[in-house]
C-alpha cells in the first residue's frame, strides 16, 4: 500500500491510499479521485516529506557498527571497525 498526499485546485489537501503506484494514475485518468471537501476531481500529488526518525538518544538502537570488533569478524577492509593487522 502506498499513501499519497493529494491536493485539489482549491488547495485542499487529503491523504489517499493506493494498492500500487500505477493505481493512482489510473484513478486520476478515470476521474475516480475527488476532494472530500469540495468534490473537485482535478487533484494532483502534493509534496510530502518522508518520515525519517533519528536513532540519537534511543538506548535500544545502536549507532555503532553492526559487526563485532572484539572478534574481528568484519570481513570488509574498508569498514572502520575492521582491525589492522
Secondary structure, DSSP 8 states (H G I E B T S, - for coil): -EEEEEEETT--EEEEEESSHHHHHHHHHHT----TTT----EEE----------TT-TTS--S-SS-TTTT----TT-TTS---
